Amino acid sequence: MRIIGINRRCYPDQNGPDQRMEGEVKVVLVAGDVGDYAAYAGIGSEEWVGRRGDKISFEEACVHFPGGQLKRELYRD
């Protein structure tokens, strides 16, 4: 597995704006074997999320990696 991008976000706790979650949510963009890629989301190390996180759609991946850097034809569904 080769990580080619990481996006980290913390979201406010429901108990108030000054509270934070114990872990941050990471979205990890991982290169495939044939020039393709996919993004996975989760809480944990970058390696854990890249291997065992929840796979996200191309549209959601574009939110985390904006600016046209992802190409639909290369995204692995």
N, C-alpha and C positions, 0 to 999 in steps of 0.2 A: 504494500500500500504506500502510495506517495501522496502526501498532502500538498495541494497547490493553492489553498486559500483557507483562511480562518476568519470568521466574524463572531465577535463576542458581544453579548447584550445582557444587561441586568435589568430586571423588571421590578417595579415597586411591589412590596408586600401588600396584601389586602388589609393589613392592620394599620396602615398609614404610610404617607409618602416618605417618612424618614427611615422606614424599615426596608431592608433588602433581603432578598432570598439568600439562603446559605450558599448556593452555587450559582454561577452565571450560566446562561444558556449559550452554547456554542453551535455554530453551523460550520461544518468542515467540508470543503470541496476536495474530492479525492479523484486522482487520475486513474483511468482504467487501463487495461492492457493494450487496447487498440486505438489509442488517441481520443477516447471518449472520457467523460467524467460524470460524477454524480455528487450531490450534496446530502449530508446527513446532519440531523439536529439532535442535541441531547445535553446532559449535564455530566461532566467528567473531564478526563484529560482529552486532548485533541486526538490522540491515538485511539482511545476507547470510543469516542463519538464517531470517528471515521470508520471504525470496524463494526460497531454495534448500535450506533444511533438510529434514529428514525429517518428513513429516506424521505426527502421532501420533493415536491413537484418542481418542474422547471420554473414556473411562474413565481413560486415562493423563493427559489434560489436566486432569481433575478433581483428580488427585494434586498437580499443579503449581500449580493455581489452586483451592484448597479453599474451603469455606464456602458451597457452593451458588451461587456467582456465575456458573457456566456453566449454560446451559439446553440440554438434549438436542435440542429441536426447532430450535434456532438453530445448532447445531454442524454444520459442513459436513464430511461424510465423504469 
